Amino acid sequence: MKNNRSALTKLFLAAAPIALVVGIAFSFSPNVSMAKVTTVTSESPLADGGSDYATYCARCHGNDGRGQTAKGRQTHAGDLTKSTVSDTKGVRMITNGSGEMPAFKSSMNAEQIRGVMAYIHGFRR
Ligand code: HEC
Protein backbone atom coordinates (compact mmCIF):
# COMPACT_ATOMS: atom_id res chain seq x y z
CA MET A 1 0.00 0.00 0.00
CA LYS A 2 2.77 2.38 0.98
CA ASN A 3 4.64 1.37 -2.17
CA ASN A 4 1.61 2.00 -4.31
CA ARG A 5 1.19 5.52 -2.98
CA SER A 6 4.81 6.43 -3.64
CA ALA A 7 4.46 5.14 -7.22
CA LEU A 8 1.45 7.42 -7.61
CA THR A 9 3.40 10.32 -6.13
CA LYS A 10 6.23 9.65 -8.60
CA LEU A 11 3.72 9.60 -11.46
CA PHE A 12 2.28 12.90 -10.30
CA LEU A 13 5.74 14.47 -10.01
CA ALA A 14 6.58 13.25 -13.51
CA ALA A 15 3.31 14.53 -14.96
CA ALA A 16 3.38 17.94 -13.25
CA PRO A 17 6.04 19.54 -15.51
CA ILE A 18 4.23 18.27 -18.61
CA ALA A 19 0.95 19.70 -17.36
CA LEU A 20 2.75 22.96 -16.65
CA VAL A 21 4.21 23.16 -20.16
CA VAL A 22 0.83 22.37 -21.77
CA GLY A 23 -0.77 24.96 -19.50
CA ILE A 24 1.73 27.60 -20.53
CA ALA A 25 1.27 26.76 -24.21
CA PHE A 26 -2.49 27.15 -23.89
CA SER A 27 -2.22 30.39 -21.97
CA PHE A 28 -0.03 31.79 -24.78
CA SER A 29 -2.24 30.75 -27.66
CA PRO A 30 -4.77 33.61 -27.29
CA ASN A 31 -1.81 36.03 -27.56
CA VAL A 32 -0.72 34.38 -30.79
CA SER A 33 -4.11 34.85 -32.42
CA MET A 34 -4.23 38.46 -31.14
CA ALA A 35 -0.88 39.09 -32.84
CA LYS A 36 -2.27 37.71 -36.10
CA VAL A 37 -5.29 40.02 -35.94
CA THR A 38 -3.01 43.01 -35.32
CA THR A 39 -0.80 42.08 -38.28
CA VAL A 40 -3.73 41.81 -40.68
CA THR A 41 -5.05 45.19 -39.53
CA SER A 42 -1.70 46.96 -40.01
CA GLU A 43 -1.31 45.45 -43.49
CA SER A 44 -4.77 46.46 -44.68
CA PRO A 45 -3.57 49.24 -47.07
CA LEU A 46 -1.50 46.60 -48.85
CA ALA A 47 -4.37 44.16 -48.82
CA ASP A 48 -6.48 46.82 -50.55
CA GLY A 49 -3.76 47.21 -53.19
CA GLY A 50 -3.90 43.44 -53.55
CA SER A 51 -7.62 43.37 -54.20
CA ASP A 52 -7.38 46.21 -56.75
CA TYR A 53 -4.49 44.33 -58.35
CA ALA A 54 -6.63 41.20 -58.60
CA THR A 55 -9.49 43.22 -60.09
CA TYR A 56 -7.62 45.38 -62.61
CA CYS A 57 -4.14 44.00 -63.24
CA ALA A 58 -3.96 40.24 -62.77
CA ARG A 59 -5.66 39.44 -66.09
CA CYS A 60 -2.53 40.68 -67.86
CA HIS A 61 0.22 40.66 -65.22
CA GLY A 62 -0.93 37.43 -63.52
CA ASN A 63 -1.45 36.76 -59.80
CA ASP A 64 2.31 36.31 -59.44
CA GLY A 65 3.19 39.43 -61.47
CA ARG A 66 5.07 37.48 -64.12
CA GLY A 67 2.72 38.42 -66.95
CA GLN A 68 2.33 34.84 -68.14
CA THR A 69 -1.43 35.05 -68.75
CA ALA A 70 -2.86 34.77 -72.28
CA LYS A 71 -3.59 38.50 -72.27
CA GLY A 72 -0.19 39.26 -70.70
CA ARG A 73 1.65 37.35 -73.43
CA GLN A 74 -0.50 38.91 -76.14
CA THR A 75 0.16 42.49 -74.96
CA HIS A 76 3.79 41.85 -73.82
CA ALA A 77 2.95 43.00 -70.29
CA GLY A 78 6.42 42.05 -69.08
CA ASP A 79 7.50 40.65 -65.73
CA LEU A 80 6.72 42.83 -62.71
CA THR A 81 9.07 40.72 -60.56
CA LYS A 82 11.93 42.12 -62.68
CA SER A 83 10.55 45.62 -63.11
CA THR A 84 12.85 48.49 -62.13
CA VAL A 85 10.40 51.27 -62.94
CA SER A 86 10.29 54.06 -60.30
CA ASP A 87 7.16 54.66 -58.22
CA THR A 88 6.64 57.99 -59.98
CA LYS A 89 6.84 56.43 -63.43
CA GLY A 90 4.83 53.34 -62.39
CA VAL A 91 2.04 55.50 -60.94
CA ARG A 92 2.02 57.57 -64.14
CA MET A 93 1.80 54.43 -66.30
CA ILE A 94 -1.07 53.03 -64.22
CA THR A 95 -2.86 56.38 -64.21
CA ASN A 96 -2.52 57.24 -67.89
CA GLY A 97 -1.75 53.88 -69.47
CA SER A 98 1.24 53.00 -71.60
CA GLY A 99 1.27 51.28 -74.96
CA GLU A 100 -1.02 48.26 -74.70
CA MET A 101 -1.67 48.90 -71.01
CA PRO A 102 -4.93 50.77 -70.41
CA ALA A 103 -5.28 53.87 -68.20
CA PHE A 104 -6.83 53.29 -64.78
CA LYS A 105 -7.59 56.87 -63.70
CA SER A 106 -11.30 56.32 -64.28
CA SER A 107 -11.42 53.06 -62.28
CA MET A 108 -9.18 53.96 -59.32
CA ASN A 109 -8.46 57.12 -57.33
CA ALA A 110 -4.89 58.32 -56.64
CA GLU A 111 -4.79 56.56 -53.27
CA GLN A 112 -5.84 53.23 -54.80
CA ILE A 113 -3.20 53.60 -57.53
CA ARG A 114 -0.53 54.24 -54.89
CA GLY A 115 -1.81 51.16 -53.02
CA VAL A 116 -1.53 49.00 -56.12
CA MET A 117 1.97 50.38 -56.81
CA ALA A 118 2.97 49.48 -53.23
CA TYR A 119 1.49 46.02 -53.72
CA ILE A 120 3.42 45.27 -56.93
CA HIS A 121 6.64 46.26 -55.16
CA GLY A 122 6.13 43.02 -53.25
CA PHE A 123 6.75 41.06 -56.47
CA ARG A 124 10.31 42.37 -56.72
CA ARG A 125 11.58 40.66 -53.58
C1 HEC B 1 -4.40 44.80 -70.91
C2 HEC B 1 -3.25 44.28 -70.18
C3 HEC B 1 -2.74 45.04 -68.96
C4 HEC B 1 -3.42 45.36 -67.82
C5 HEC B 1 -4.87 45.08 -67.47
C6 HEC B 1 -2.45 46.01 -66.96
N1 HEC B 1 -1.24 46.09 -67.57
FE1 HEC B 1 0.45 46.84 -66.77
N2 HEC B 1 1.40 46.58 -68.52
C7 HEC B 1 0.84 46.03 -69.66
C8 HEC B 1 1.75 46.19 -70.77
C9 HEC B 1 1.51 45.73 -72.21
C10 HEC B 1 2.89 46.86 -70.25
C11 HEC B 1 4.11 47.36 -71.02
C12 HEC B 1 3.79 48.78 -71.39
C13 HEC B 1 4.92 49.51 -72.05
O1 HEC B 1 6.01 48.95 -72.15
O2 HEC B 1 4.69 50.67 -72.41
C14 HEC B 1 2.64 47.07 -68.83
C15 HEC B 1 3.53 47.68 -67.98
C16 HEC B 1 3.32 47.86 -66.64
C17 HEC B 1 4.30 48.40 -65.71
C18 HEC B 1 5.70 48.84 -66.05
C19 HEC B 1 6.60 47.65 -65.97
C20 HEC B 1 8.01 48.01 -66.37
O3 HEC B 1 8.93 47.73 -65.63
O4 HEC B 1 8.15 48.56 -67.47
C21 HEC B 1 3.70 48.45 -64.50
C22 HEC B 1 4.34 48.94 -63.20
C23 HEC B 1 2.37 47.94 -64.66
N3 HEC B 1 2.17 47.59 -65.97
C24 HEC B 1 1.45 47.84 -63.65
C25 HEC B 1 0.12 47.53 -63.86
C26 HEC B 1 -0.89 47.64 -62.86
C27 HEC B 1 -0.62 48.05 -61.42
C28 HEC B 1 -2.06 47.29 -63.44
C29 HEC B 1 -3.44 47.28 -62.80
C30 HEC B 1 -3.90 48.56 -62.30
C31 HEC B 1 -1.79 46.94 -64.81
N4 HEC B 1 -0.46 47.10 -65.03
C32 HEC B 1 -2.74 46.48 -65.69
C33 HEC B 1 -0.39 45.43 -69.74
C34 HEC B 1 -1.39 45.52 -68.81
Backbone and ligand atoms as CSV (ligand in chain L), in Angstrom:
chain,resi,resn,atom,element,x,y,z
A,1,MET,N,N,0.847,-1.209,0.000
A,1,MET,CA,C,0.000,0.000,0.000
A,1,MET,C,C,0.877,1.251,0.000
A,2,LYS,N,N,1.858,1.238,0.886
A,2,LYS,CA,C,2.771,2.382,0.979
A,2,LYS,C,C,3.543,2.547,-0.341
A,3,ASN,N,N,3.938,1.363,-0.888
A,3,ASN,CA,C,4.643,1.367,-2.168
A,3,ASN,C,C,3.785,1.955,-3.293
A,4,ASN,N,N,2.547,1.527,-3.301
A,4,ASN,CA,C,1.609,1.999,-4.313
A,4,ASN,C,C,1.499,3.518,-4.310
A,5,ARG,N,N,1.375,4.068,-3.086
A,5,ARG,CA,C,1.193,5.516,-2.979
A,5,ARG,C,C,2.427,6.251,-3.494
A,6,SER,N,N,3.616,5.714,-3.178
A,6,SER,CA,C,4.807,6.433,-3.640
A,6,SER,C,C,4.949,6.334,-5.162
A,7,ALA,N,N,4.462,5.235,-5.753
A,7,ALA,CA,C,4.463,5.140,-7.224
A,7,ALA,C,C,3.549,6.199,-7.805
A,8,LEU,N,N,2.396,6.398,-7.161
A,8,LEU,CA,C,1.451,7.421,-7.613
A,8,LEU,C,C,2.046,8.816,-7.482
A,9,THR,N,N,2.751,9.024,-6.354
A,9,THR,CA,C,3.398,10.317,-6.135
A,9,THR,C,C,4.434,10.584,-7.230
A,10,LYS,N,N,5.212,9.501,-7.544
A,10,LYS,CA,C,6.226,9.654,-8.603
A,10,LYS,C,C,5.571,10.020,-9.930
A,11,LEU,N,N,4.442,9.340,-10.212
A,11,LEU,CA,C,3.724,9.604,-11.460
A,11,LEU,C,C,3.269,11.061,-11.514
A,12,PHE,N,N,2.751,11.507,-10.362
A,12,PHE,CA,C,2.283,12.896,-10.303
A,12,PHE,C,C,3.435,13.879,-10.541
A,13,LEU,N,N,4.583,13.571,-9.867
A,13,LEU,CA,C,5.738,14.465,-10.010
A,13,LEU,C,C,6.255,14.479,-11.448
A,14,ALA,N,N,6.128,13.321,-12.116
A,14,ALA,CA,C,6.583,13.254,-13.509
A,14,ALA,C,C,5.617,13.995,-14.422
A,15,ALA,N,N,4.325,13.929,-14.096
A,15,ALA,CA,C,3.311,14.534,-14.959
A,15,ALA,C,C,3.215,16.043,-14.769
A,16,ALA,N,N,3.560,16.521,-13.562
A,16,ALA,CA,C,3.384,17.936,-13.253
A,16,ALA,C,C,4.105,18.875,-14.244
A,17,PRO,N,N,5.385,18.623,-14.556
A,17,PRO,CA,C,6.043,19.538,-15.507
A,17,PRO,C,C,5.371,19.542,-16.880
A,18,ILE,N,N,4.902,18.347,-17.313
A,18,ILE,CA,C,4.230,18.271,-18.613
A,18,ILE,C,C,2.959,19.111,-18.593
A,19,ALA,N,N,2.183,18.939,-17.499
A,19,ALA,CA,C,0.945,19.704,-17.362
A,19,ALA,C,C,1.255,21.204,-17.364
A,20,LEU,N,N,2.362,21.558,-16.718
A,20,LEU,CA,C,2.751,22.965,-16.646
A,20,LEU,C,C,3.066,23.507,-18.040
A,21,VAL,N,N,3.830,22.736,-18.807
A,21,VAL,CA,C,4.207,23.159,-20.161
A,21,VAL,C,C,2.968,23.314,-21.040
A,22,VAL,N,N,2.073,22.299,-20.984
A,22,VAL,CA,C,0.834,22.365,-21.773
A,22,VAL,C,C,0.020,23.587,-21.348
A,23,GLY,N,N,-0.029,23.810,-20.036
A,23,GLY,CA,C,-0.773,24.956,-19.503
A,23,GLY,C,C,-0.220,26.265,-20.034
A,24,ILE,N,N,1.103,26.373,-20.028
A,24,ILE,CA,C,1.734,27.603,-20.535
A,24,ILE,C,C,1.428,27.784,-22.025
A,25,ALA,N,N,1.532,26.689,-22.779
A,25,ALA,CA,C,1.273,26.756,-24.210
A,25,ALA,C,C,-0.141,27.260,-24.467
A,26,PHE,N,N,-1.095,26.732,-23.690
A,26,PHE,CA,C,-2.486,27.155,-23.888
A,26,PHE,C,C,-2.699,28.599,-23.493
A,27,SER,N,N,-2.005,29.018,-22.413
A,27,SER,CA,C,-2.222,30.385,-21.970
A,27,SER,C,C,-1.598,31.370,-22.961
A,28,PHE,N,N,-0.630,30.895,-23.777
A,28,PHE,CA,C,-0.034,31.788,-24.781
A,28,PHE,C,C,-0.831,31.855,-26.063
A,29,SER,N,N,-1.582,30.792,-26.357
A,29,SER,CA,C,-2.237,30.747,-27.665
A,29,SER,C,C,-3.185,31.908,-27.940
A,30,PRO,N,N,-3.926,32.441,-26.960
A,30,PRO,CA,C,-4.769,33.605,-27.293
A,30,PRO,C,C,-3.912,34.785,-27.750
A,31,ASN,N,N,-2.706,34.945,-27.143
A,31,ASN,CA,C,-1.813,36.031,-27.558
A,31,ASN,C,C,-1.390,35.874,-29.001
A,32,VAL,N,N,-1.154,34.639,-29.414
A,32,VAL,CA,C,-0.717,34.381,-30.786
A,32,VAL,C,C,-1.798,34.826,-31.766
A,33,SER,N,N,-3.056,34.459,-31.482
A,33,SER,CA,C,-4.109,34.850,-32.420
A,33,SER,C,C,-4.350,36.363,-32.382
A,34,MET,N,N,-4.127,37.001,-31.211
A,34,MET,CA,C,-4.230,38.460,-31.137
A,34,MET,C,C,-3.184,39.099,-32.037
A,35,ALA,N,N,-1.961,38.549,-32.020
A,35,ALA,CA,C,-0.877,39.088,-32.835
A,35,ALA,C,C,-1.240,38.995,-34.315
A,36,LYS,N,N,-1.858,37.884,-34.700
A,36,LYS,CA,C,-2.266,37.707,-36.096
A,36,LYS,C,C,-3.265,38.775,-36.501
A,37,VAL,N,N,-4.252,39.018,-35.645
A,37,VAL,CA,C,-5.287,40.016,-35.942
A,37,VAL,C,C,-4.645,41.379,-36.133
A,38,THR,N,N,-3.687,41.726,-35.230
A,38,THR,CA,C,-3.014,43.014,-35.316
A,38,THR,C,C,-2.256,43.135,-36.635
A,39,THR,N,N,-1.572,42.059,-37.044
A,39,THR,CA,C,-0.796,42.080,-38.282
A,39,THR,C,C,-1.692,42.345,-39.475
A,40,VAL,N,N,-2.811,41.648,-39.554
A,40,VAL,CA,C,-3.734,41.810,-40.676
A,40,VAL,C,C,-4.219,43.252,-40.745
A,41,THR,N,N,-4.547,43.826,-39.573
A,41,THR,CA,C,-5.045,45.195,-39.533
A,41,THR,C,C,-3.989,46.167,-40.050
A,42,SER,N,N,-2.724,45.994,-39.611
A,42,SER,CA,C,-1.703,46.955,-40.007
A,42,SER,C,C,-1.317,46.797,-41.479
A,43,GLU,N,N,-1.633,45.657,-42.075
A,43,GLU,CA,C,-1.314,45.453,-43.489
A,43,GLU,C,C,-2.483,45.761,-44.407
A,44,SER,N,N,-3.575,46.295,-43.863
A,44,SER,CA,C,-4.765,46.463,-44.684
A,44,SER,C,C,-4.588,47.385,-45.900
A,45,PRO,N,N,-3.739,48.457,-45.846
A,45,PRO,CA,C,-3.574,49.238,-47.070
A,45,PRO,C,C,-3.014,48.387,-48.215
A,46,LEU,N,N,-2.072,47.494,-47.850
A,46,LEU,CA,C,-1.499,46.603,-48.852
A,46,LEU,C,C,-2.516,45.590,-49.353
A,47,ALA,N,N,-3.328,45.112,-48.431
A,47,ALA,CA,C,-4.365,44.163,-48.819
A,47,ALA,C,C,-5.326,44.820,-49.806
A,48,ASP,N,N,-5.632,46.099,-49.606
A,48,ASP,CA,C,-6.479,46.825,-50.554
A,48,ASP,C,C,-5.815,46.887,-51.920
A,49,GLY,N,N,-4.513,47.204,-51.940
A,49,GLY,CA,C,-3.764,47.207,-53.195
A,49,GLY,C,C,-3.858,45.847,-53.854
A,50,GLY,N,N,-3.815,44.812,-53.038
A,50,GLY,CA,C,-3.901,43.444,-53.553
A,50,GLY,C,C,-5.244,43.149,-54.191
A,51,SER,N,N,-6.314,43.672,-53.604
A,51,SER,CA,C,-7.624,43.370,-54.199
A,51,SER,C,C,-7.825,44.190,-55.472
A,52,ASP,N,N,-7.318,45.433,-55.497
A,52,ASP,CA,C,-7.379,46.207,-56.748
A,52,ASP,C,C,-6.508,45.552,-57.821
A,53,TYR,N,N,-5.362,45.027,-57.393
A,53,TYR,CA,C,-4.489,44.331,-58.347
A,53,TYR,C,C,-5.240,43.147,-58.972
A,54,ALA,N,N,-5.894,42.374,-58.107
A,54,ALA,CA,C,-6.630,41.203,-58.596
A,54,ALA,C,C,-7.735,41.628,-59.565
A,55,THR,N,N,-8.377,42.756,-59.256
A,55,THR,CA,C,-9.487,43.221,-60.088
A,55,THR,C,C,-9.008,43.765,-61.427
A,56,TYR,N,N,-7.960,44.614,-61.411
A,56,TYR,CA,C,-7.619,45.376,-62.610
A,56,TYR,C,C,-6.360,44.898,-63.341
A,57,CYS,N,N,-5.471,44.217,-62.664
A,57,CYS,CA,C,-4.139,43.996,-63.236
A,57,CYS,C,C,-3.836,42.538,-63.520
A,58,ALA,N,N,-4.380,41.636,-62.698
A,58,ALA,CA,C,-3.961,40.235,-62.767
A,58,ALA,C,C,-4.294,39.587,-64.110
A,59,ARG,N,N,-5.313,40.081,-64.824
A,59,ARG,CA,C,-5.664,39.437,-66.094
A,59,ARG,C,C,-4.511,39.544,-67.100
A,60,CYS,N,N,-3.707,40.581,-66.994
A,60,CYS,CA,C,-2.528,40.682,-67.858
A,60,CYS,C,C,-1.256,40.273,-67.106
A,61,HIS,N,N,-1.058,40.859,-65.924
A,61,HIS,CA,C,0.216,40.655,-65.222
A,61,HIS,C,C,0.251,39.354,-64.416
A,62,GLY,N,N,-0.894,38.703,-64.243
A,62,GLY,CA,C,-0.931,37.433,-63.517
A,62,GLY,C,C,-0.916,37.632,-62.012
A,63,ASN,N,N,-1.430,36.656,-61.270
A,63,ASN,CA,C,-1.453,36.756,-59.804
A,63,ASN,C,C,-0.047,36.838,-59.230
A,64,ASP,N,N,0.930,36.294,-59.932
A,64,ASP,CA,C,2.311,36.310,-59.439
A,64,ASP,C,C,3.129,37.446,-60.051
A,65,GLY,N,N,2.505,38.279,-60.892
A,65,GLY,CA,C,3.194,39.427,-61.472
A,65,GLY,C,C,4.063,39.111,-62.682
A,66,ARG,N,N,4.143,37.840,-63.055
A,66,ARG,CA,C,5.071,37.479,-64.118
A,66,ARG,C,C,4.544,37.709,-65.539
A,67,GLY,N,N,3.280,38.068,-65.644
A,67,GLY,CA,C,2.724,38.419,-66.952
A,67,GLY,C,C,2.528,37.232,-67.877
A,68,GLN,N,N,2.438,36.040,-67.303
A,68,GLN,CA,C,2.331,34.840,-68.135
A,68,GLN,C,C,0.874,34.411,-68.349
A,69,THR,N,N,-0.049,35.366,-68.402
A,69,THR,CA,C,-1.430,35.047,-68.752
A,69,THR,C,C,-1.558,35.182,-70.269
A,70,ALA,N,N,-2.654,34.667,-70.827
A,70,ALA,CA,C,-2.860,34.769,-72.277
A,70,ALA,C,C,-2.808,36.240,-72.701
A,71,LYS,N,N,-3.534,37.066,-71.956
A,71,LYS,CA,C,-3.589,38.502,-72.269
A,71,LYS,C,C,-2.225,39.159,-72.038
A,72,GLY,N,N,-1.514,38.718,-71.006
A,72,GLY,CA,C,-0.193,39.265,-70.700
A,72,GLY,C,C,0.807,38.962,-71.811
A,73,ARG,N,N,0.760,37.720,-72.324
A,73,ARG,CA,C,1.647,37.345,-73.434
A,73,ARG,C,C,1.293,38.135,-74.691
A,74,GLN,N,N,-0.016,38.244,-74.935
A,74,GLN,CA,C,-0.504,38.909,-76.145
A,74,GLN,C,C,-0.094,40.381,-76.170
A,75,THR,N,N,-0.147,41.056,-74.998
A,75,THR,CA,C,0.164,42.491,-74.956
A,75,THR,C,C,1.622,42.759,-74.582
A,76,HIS,N,N,2.398,41.723,-74.286
A,76,HIS,CA,C,3.794,41.854,-73.824
A,76,HIS,C,C,3.857,42.684,-72.542
A,77,ALA,N,N,3.069,42.252,-71.544
A,77,ALA,CA,C,2.950,42.997,-70.292
A,77,ALA,C,C,4.255,42.988,-69.500
A,78,GLY,N,N,5.147,42.075,-69.794
A,78,GLY,CA,C,6.422,42.054,-69.081
A,78,GLY,C,C,6.298,41.403,-67.718
A,79,ASP,N,N,7.411,41.369,-67.003
A,79,ASP,CA,C,7.501,40.651,-65.734
A,79,ASP,C,C,7.682,41.659,-64.606
A,80,LEU,N,N,6.644,41.833,-63.795
A,80,LEU,CA,C,6.720,42.831,-62.713
A,80,LEU,C,C,7.711,42.424,-61.629
A,81,THR,N,N,8.081,41.138,-61.566
A,81,THR,CA,C,9.070,40.719,-60.563
A,81,THR,C,C,10.461,41.243,-60.950
A,82,LYS,N,N,10.630,41.604,-62.217
A,82,LYS,CA,C,11.930,42.121,-62.681
A,82,LYS,C,C,11.862,43.598,-63.033
A,83,SER,N,N,10.731,44.214,-62.759
A,83,SER,CA,C,10.547,45.618,-63.107
A,83,SER,C,C,11.442,46.514,-62.255
A,84,THR,N,N,12.010,47.545,-62.875
A,84,THR,CA,C,12.845,48.491,-62.132
A,84,THR,C,C,12.253,49.895,-62.221
A,85,VAL,N,N,11.027,49.970,-62.731
A,85,VAL,CA,C,10.399,51.268,-62.938
A,85,VAL,C,C,10.208,51.978,-61.582
A,86,SER,N,N,10.433,53.301,-61.547
A,86,SER,CA,C,10.290,54.056,-60.295
A,86,SER,C,C,8.812,54.172,-59.927
A,87,ASP,N,N,8.550,54.474,-58.655
A,87,ASP,CA,C,7.165,54.661,-58.219
A,87,ASP,C,C,6.483,55.764,-59.023
A,88,THR,N,N,7.203,56.855,-59.245
A,88,THR,CA,C,6.635,57.989,-59.976
A,88,THR,C,C,6.223,57.568,-61.381
A,89,LYS,N,N,7.139,56.858,-62.067
A,89,LYS,CA,C,6.837,56.434,-63.435
A,89,LYS,C,C,5.750,55.357,-63.431
A,90,GLY,N,N,5.829,54.412,-62.476
A,90,GLY,CA,C,4.829,53.343,-62.389
A,90,GLY,C,C,3.441,53.908,-62.169
A,91,VAL,N,N,3.340,54.867,-61.240
A,91,VAL,CA,C,2.044,55.498,-60.945
A,91,VAL,C,C,1.525,56.211,-62.193
A,92,ARG,N,N,2.417,56.867,-62.919
A,92,ARG,CA,C,2.018,57.571,-64.135
A,92,ARG,C,C,1.505,56.573,-65.190
A,93,MET,N,N,2.222,55.448,-65.321
A,93,MET,CA,C,1.803,54.431,-66.304
A,93,MET,C,C,0.434,53.864,-65.945
A,94,ILE,N,N,0.214,53.595,-64.655
A,94,ILE,CA,C,-1.066,53.026,-64.217
A,94,ILE,C,C,-2.177,54.062,-64.414
A,95,THR,N,N,-1.865,55.316,-64.106
A,95,THR,CA,C,-2.863,56.384,-64.209
A,95,THR,C,C,-3.271,56.633,-65.657
A,96,ASN,N,N,-2.252,56.798,-66.520
A,96,ASN,CA,C,-2.523,57.245,-67.889
A,96,ASN,C,C,-2.395,56.145,-68.932
A,97,GLY,N,N,-1.967,54.961,-68.515
A,97,GLY,CA,C,-1.753,53.883,-69.470
A,97,GLY,C,C,-0.426,54.030,-70.173
A,98,SER,N,N,-0.025,52.976,-70.872
A,98,SER,CA,C,1.241,52.999,-71.600
A,98,SER,C,C,1.202,51.908,-72.645
A,99,GLY,N,N,1.317,52.275,-73.898
A,99,GLY,CA,C,1.268,51.278,-74.960
A,99,GLY,C,C,-0.017,50.467,-74.901
A,100,GLU,N,N,0.129,49.157,-74.749
A,100,GLU,CA,C,-1.024,48.256,-74.700
A,100,GLU,C,C,-1.695,48.242,-73.327
A,101,MET,N,N,-1.074,48.897,-72.357
A,101,MET,CA,C,-1.672,48.905,-71.015
A,101,MET,C,C,-2.674,50.046,-70.903
A,102,PRO,N,N,-3.902,49.720,-70.496
A,102,PRO,CA,C,-4.930,50.769,-70.412
A,102,PRO,C,C,-4.678,51.736,-69.260
A,103,ALA,N,N,-5.313,52.906,-69.302
A,103,ALA,CA,C,-5.276,53.867,-68.196
A,103,ALA,C,C,-6.276,53.436,-67.131
A,104,PHE,N,N,-5.929,53.710,-65.862
A,104,PHE,CA,C,-6.829,53.293,-64.780
A,104,PHE,C,C,-7.348,54.476,-63.967
A,105,LYS,N,N,-7.150,55.701,-64.479
A,105,LYS,CA,C,-7.586,56.870,-63.697
A,105,LYS,C,C,-9.094,56.935,-63.552
A,106,SER,N,N,-9.847,56.286,-64.445
A,106,SER,CA,C,-11.302,56.318,-64.285
A,106,SER,C,C,-11.813,55.165,-63.411
A,107,SER,N,N,-10.964,54.164,-63.139
A,107,SER,CA,C,-11.424,53.058,-62.277
A,107,SER,C,C,-10.871,53.135,-60.855
A,108,MET,N,N,-9.756,53.863,-60.659
A,108,MET,CA,C,-9.175,53.956,-59.317
A,108,MET,C,C,-8.821,55.404,-59.008
A,109,ASN,N,N,-8.932,55.787,-57.719
A,109,ASN,CA,C,-8.460,57.120,-57.333
A,109,ASN,C,C,-6.953,57.058,-57.044
A,110,ALA,N,N,-6.348,58.232,-56.804
A,110,ALA,CA,C,-4.891,58.321,-56.637
A,110,ALA,C,C,-4.397,57.429,-55.500
A,111,GLU,N,N,-5.187,57.361,-54.428
A,111,GLU,CA,C,-4.793,56.556,-53.273
A,111,GLU,C,C,-4.784,55.063,-53.618
A,112,GLN,N,N,-5.778,54.636,-54.377
A,112,GLN,CA,C,-5.836,53.233,-54.797
A,112,GLN,C,C,-4.660,52.900,-55.712
A,113,ILE,N,N,-4.321,53.826,-56.602
A,113,ILE,CA,C,-3.204,53.595,-57.531
A,113,ILE,C,C,-1.893,53.481,-56.757
A,114,ARG,N,N,-1.723,54.357,-55.733
A,114,ARG,CA,C,-0.526,54.236,-54.888
A,114,ARG,C,C,-0.525,52.893,-54.156
A,115,GLY,N,N,-1.699,52.446,-53.713
A,115,GLY,CA,C,-1.814,51.156,-53.017
A,115,GLY,C,C,-1.418,49.990,-53.900
A,116,VAL,N,N,-1.856,50.048,-55.168
A,116,VAL,CA,C,-1.535,48.995,-56.123
A,116,VAL,C,C,-0.031,49.017,-56.437
A,117,MET,N,N,0.527,50.243,-56.556
A,117,MET,CA,C,1.967,50.382,-56.807
A,117,MET,C,C,2.754,49.772,-55.641
A,118,ALA,N,N,2.305,50.054,-54.409
A,118,ALA,CA,C,2.970,49.479,-53.227
A,118,ALA,C,C,2.858,47.956,-53.262
A,119,TYR,N,N,1.706,47.475,-53.679
A,119,TYR,CA,C,1.493,46.021,-53.717
A,119,TYR,C,C,2.433,45.354,-54.726
A,120,ILE,N,N,2.580,45.934,-55.917
A,120,ILE,CA,C,3.416,45.275,-56.931
A,120,ILE,C,C,4.907,45.345,-56.581
A,121,HIS,N,N,5.267,46.268,-55.683
A,121,HIS,CA,C,6.643,46.263,-55.161
A,121,HIS,C,C,6.971,44.922,-54.518
A,122,GLY,N,N,5.949,44.311,-53.918
A,122,GLY,CA,C,6.125,43.021,-53.253
A,122,GLY,C,C,6.585,41.923,-54.200
A,123,PHE,N,N,6.331,42.075,-55.487
A,123,PHE,CA,C,6.753,41.064,-56.472
A,123,PHE,C,C,8.266,41.083,-56.685
A,124,ARG,N,N,8.885,42.210,-56.366
A,124,ARG,CA,C,10.310,42.372,-56.718
A,124,ARG,C,C,11.235,41.672,-55.751
A,125,ARG,N,N,10.718,41.290,-54.577
A,125,ARG,CA,C,11.582,40.657,-53.583
A,125,ARG,C,C,11.894,39.222,-53.962
L,1,HEC,C1,C,-4.405,44.802,-70.908
L,1,HEC,C2,C,-3.253,44.278,-70.180
L,1,HEC,C3,C,-2.743,45.040,-68.962
L,1,HEC,C4,C,-3.425,45.363,-67.819
L,1,HEC,C5,C,-4.873,45.083,-67.472
L,1,HEC,C6,C,-2.452,46.011,-66.955
L,1,HEC,N1,N,-1.241,46.095,-67.572
L,1,HEC,FE1,FE,0.453,46.845,-66.773
L,1,HEC,N2,N,1.402,46.579,-68.522
L,1,HEC,C7,C,0.845,46.030,-69.655
L,1,HEC,C8,C,1.749,46.185,-70.769
L,1,HEC,C9,C,1.512,45.727,-72.206
L,1,HEC,C10,C,2.891,46.863,-70.250
L,1,HEC,C11,C,4.109,47.361,-71.018
L,1,HEC,C12,C,3.788,48.778,-71.391
L,1,HEC,C13,C,4.922,49.508,-72.045
L,1,HEC,O1,O,6.006,48.948,-72.147
L,1,HEC,O2,O,4.693,50.673,-72.409
L,1,HEC,C14,C,2.640,47.071,-68.828
L,1,HEC,C15,C,3.529,47.680,-67.981
L,1,HEC,C16,C,3.324,47.863,-66.639
L,1,HEC,C17,C,4.299,48.397,-65.710
L,1,HEC,C18,C,5.699,48.838,-66.055
L,1,HEC,C19,C,6.605,47.647,-65.965
L,1,HEC,C20,C,8.006,48.010,-66.374
L,1,HEC,O3,O,8.926,47.728,-65.631
L,1,HEC,O4,O,8.149,48.562,-67.470
L,1,HEC,C21,C,3.701,48.449,-64.499
L,1,HEC,C22,C,4.343,48.938,-63.198
L,1,HEC,C23,C,2.367,47.943,-64.662
L,1,HEC,N3,N,2.166,47.590,-65.966
L,1,HEC,C24,C,1.449,47.843,-63.653
L,1,HEC,C25,C,0.117,47.527,-63.861
L,1,HEC,C26,C,-0.893,47.639,-62.862
L,1,HEC,C27,C,-0.623,48.045,-61.421
L,1,HEC,C28,C,-2.058,47.289,-63.436
L,1,HEC,C29,C,-3.439,47.285,-62.800
L,1,HEC,C30,C,-3.900,48.555,-62.295
L,1,HEC,C31,C,-1.791,46.936,-64.807
L,1,HEC,N4,N,-0.456,47.104,-65.032
L,1,HEC,C32,C,-2.738,46.483,-65.692
L,1,HEC,C33,C,-0.390,45.434,-69.744
L,1,HEC,C34,C,-1.388,45.525,-68.810
